[in-house]
Amino acid sequence: MNELLKSLILYQKINHNYKFYFKYLFCECERNIKLSKLLIMTLKKDIQLLIDQIIHKEWYASYSFLAVAEWFETTPCRGFSKLLQKKAEREKKQAIQFSNYLKQRIGTIDQVAVKKPKKEFTSSLEAFEYIMSQKEDITKCEQQLYALASREKDYKTIEFLLKIVQEAIYKKKNGSISSTDPITFI
């Protein structure tokens, strides 16, 4: 009987703790909703447009990497195809990161059609120059975004950009990006 009573008391304590935990979670959810509404209102239009532009360029770069990978399948340098497919996946992930950030800040994003990438090349050099120009364009836009966010004192956007850079450095340091890879930062 004593053991049954102890079990019942323990059950009530656990049940009470769960009630407290759920009440805490509910309060946290309400607080997060209020905070997210506050964040939604704080993104300046020119920063939003630049992020939209970066998202579009990231998707275009992803499709370009896939187009170049497909082209390499038709050449003796088939090995580049798999490498470029991985790079396309990374570009897609970055596009999604920027999209998620924009959704977090403004609630919705405008989906823009991505133009078809170039598919025919006369040489491997031309193909790599093509995708290199895509990456240079994206980097330029990201630098413009950082400068604009700094001028506007948009610390959330600065923090987001720094996190992306830190992830790239971490991947490079820990070997998920090979330092011998000829197009590591493309």
SULCOR-V877071 format. One record per residue. N is the residue number from 0. RES is the residue in one small letter. SS is DSSP state (H for helix, E for strand, L for the rest). PHI is phi in whole degrees, -180 to 180 (999 if undefined). D_CENTER is the distance of its C-alpha to the mean C-alpha in Angstrom with 1 decimal. Layout:
# SULCOR-V877071
n=(N/N)
res=(RES/RES)
ss=(SS/SS)
phi=(PHI/PHI)
d_center=(D_CENTER/D_CENTER)
This chain:
# SULCOR-V877071
n=(0/1/2/3/4/5/6/7/8/9/10/11/12/13/14/15/16/17/18/19/20/21/22/23/24/25/26/27/28/29/30/31/32/33/34/35/36/37/38/39/40/41/42/43/44/45/46/47/48/49/50/51/52/53/54/55/56/57/58/59/60/61/62/63/64/65/66/67/68/69/70/71/72/73/74/75/76/77/78/79/80/81/82/83/84/85/86/87/88/89/90/91/92/93/94/95/96/97/98/99/100/101/102/103/104/105/106/107/108/109/110/111/112/113/114/115/116/117/118/119/120/121/122/123/124/125/126/127/128/129/130/131/132/133/134/135/136/137/138/139/140/141/142/143/144/145/146/147/148/149/150/151/152/153/154/155/156/157/158/159/160/161/162/163/164/165/166/167/168/169/170/171/172/173/174/175/176/177/178/179/180/181/182/183/184/185)
res=(m/n/e/l/l/k/s/l/i/l/y/q/k/i/n/h/n/y/k/f/y/f/k/y/l/f/c/e/c/e/r/n/i/k/l/s/k/l/l/i/m/t/l/k/k/d/i/q/l/l/i/d/q/i/i/h/k/e/w/y/a/s/y/s/f/l/a/v/a/e/w/f/e/t/t/p/c/r/g/f/s/k/l/l/q/k/k/a/e/r/e/k/k/q/a/i/q/f/s/n/y/l/k/q/r/i/g/t/i/d/q/v/a/v/k/k/p/k/k/e/f/t/s/s/l/e/a/f/e/y/i/m/s/q/k/e/d/i/t/k/c/e/q/q/l/y/a/l/a/s/r/e/k/d/y/k/t/i/e/f/l/l/k/i/v/q/e/a/i/y/k/k/k/n/g/s/i/s/s/t/d/p/i/t/f/i)
ss=(L/H/H/H/H/H/H/H/H/H/H/H/H/H/H/H/H/H/H/H/H/H/H/H/H/H/H/H/H/H/H/H/H/H/H/H/H/H/H/H/L/L/L/L/H/H/H/H/H/H/H/H/H/H/H/H/H/H/H/H/H/H/H/H/H/H/H/H/H/H/H/H/L/L/L/L/L/L/H/H/H/H/H/H/H/H/H/H/H/H/H/H/H/H/H/H/H/H/H/H/H/H/H/H/H/H/L/L/L/L/L/L/L/L/L/L/L/L/L/L/L/L/L/H/H/H/H/H/H/H/H/H/H/H/H/H/H/H/H/H/H/H/H/H/H/H/H/H/H/H/H/H/L/L/H/H/H/H/H/H/H/H/H/H/H/H/H/H/H/H/H/H/H/L/L/L/L/L/L/L/L/L/L/L/L/L)
phi=(999/-60/-67/-64/-64/-62/-63/-65/-64/-62/-60/-64/-64/-62/-61/-63/-63/-63/-61/-63/-63/-65/-63/-62/-61/-62/-62/-62/-62/-60/-63/-65/-64/-63/-65/-66/-65/-66/-66/-58/-84/-103/-87/-72/-61/-67/-70/-59/-64/-67/-66/-56/-64/-64/-58/-61/-66/-65/-64/-63/-64/-61/-65/-66/-60/-66/-65/-68/-61/-64/-63/-63/-62/-93/-114/-68/-95/-61/-59/-68/-60/-62/-60/-70/-65/-65/-64/-62/-64/-66/-64/-62/-61/-68/-60/-68/-60/-64/-62/-63/-62/-64/-62/-63/-83/-119/94/-141/-133/-92/-85/-113/-64/-98/-69/-70/-78/-66/-120/-115/-136/-92/-157/-63/-61/-62/-63/-69/-63/-62/-74/-65/-64/-62/-67/-64/-64/-64/-61/-61/-65/-65/-66/-64/-63/-63/-64/-66/-63/-66/-62/-85/58/-92/-70/-64/-69/-60/-61/-61/-64/-64/-63/-64/-64/-62/-62/-64/-65/-61/-63/-65/-65/-94/85/-77/-118/-74/-74/-93/-64/-67/-128/-54/-102/-78)
d_center=(58.7/57.4/54.4/53.7/53.8/51.4/49.0/49.2/48.6/45.6/44.3/44.8/42.9/40.0/40.0/40.3/37.3/35.2/36.4/35.5/32.0/31.3/32.7/30.4/27.3/28.5/29.0/25.5/24.0/26.2/25.2/21.5/22.2/24.2/21.6/18.8/21.5/22.1/18.5/18.4/21.3/20.3/17.8/20.0/20.2/19.8/16.5/15.3/16.7/15.0/11.5/12.8/14.1/11.0/9.3/12.7/13.0/9.8/11.4/14.7/13.9/12.9/16.2/18.0/17.2/18.5/21.5/22.4/22.1/24.4/26.7/27.0/28.2/31.3/32.0/33.5/30.2/28.6/26.9/24.3/23.2/21.6/19.9/18.5/17.3/15.2/13.8/13.2/11.2/9.0/8.6/8.0/5.2/3.6/5.6/4.7/1.9/4.9/7.1/7.1/7.8/10.3/11.8/12.3/14.0/16.1/16.2/15.7/14.2/16.4/15.7/17.2/18.8/17.7/20.7/22.0/21.4/24.4/25.8/29.0/29.6/32.8/31.6/28.8/28.7/28.1/25.2/23.5/24.3/22.7/19.3/19.7/20.4/17.1/15.2/17.7/17.1/13.4/14.3/17.1/15.1/12.7/16.1/17.6/15.0/15.6/19.3/19.4/17.6/20.2/23.0/22.2/21.7/18.3/17.5/14.6/12.7/14.1/13.1/9.4/9.8/12.0/9.9/7.5/11.0/12.5/10.3/11.4/14.8/15.0/14.2/16.8/19.2/19.2/19.7/16.7/16.6/20.2/21.9/24.4/21.9/23.0/19.7/17.5/15.8/16.1)
